[in-house]
Amino acid sequence: QPFQPDDARRVIQQLAVRRGLDAALLSEPVIQEVLALSGGHPGLLCAEILPALLSLAETEEDASGLAGLLDGLSTQLLAADFWAEWFAQLGETERALYWALLGSNDGQSVRELRAAAPQLAQNPLGFQQALKVLGFSGLTASAGTLYRPGPALWSRWFQANAPRPQTARAAPPEFEMRVRQGTQGGYQV
């Protein structure tokens, strides 16, 4: 599960202090950018973004240079191999649902998500399971009954690399096909 913003802020500041940095060096705009990039995802925040950012911060005199360093860091992280590993762990339903989530950053209800991806509505159990998988893995964020994409870095990588789901039409039932073909039970209709 993603960290809540206050918890993530506390983790960022504690890790900076442990590295011997002045917590004030990480200004609120820098912390906000880190939260947006990571979406509060613990692995992305603690294993990827913060170690690199704190290493860069050790060479800075003040916080003014960190914002520019974040841009370079995000470009570097977008090229990292671990995104493909994350992607490989997702099934087709989770991938289709994530595409639907990318339709709005304001948050979408379950009804809106089903409308955005009708193929998902055909399998309500799979839809609910995919929503739980994405939430548990920190790839989505929810506020009450609204869902939105998680880490900005993941969303940018996903949009650039993930194939869009095919909008497959369900095959008509066998009876309907026989009626269309003019046969019923082996007899001409």
Order of alpha helices (4+ residues) and beta strands (2+ residues): alpha-alpha-alpha-alpha-alpha-alpha-alpha-alpha-alpha-beta-beta-alpha-alpha-beta-beta
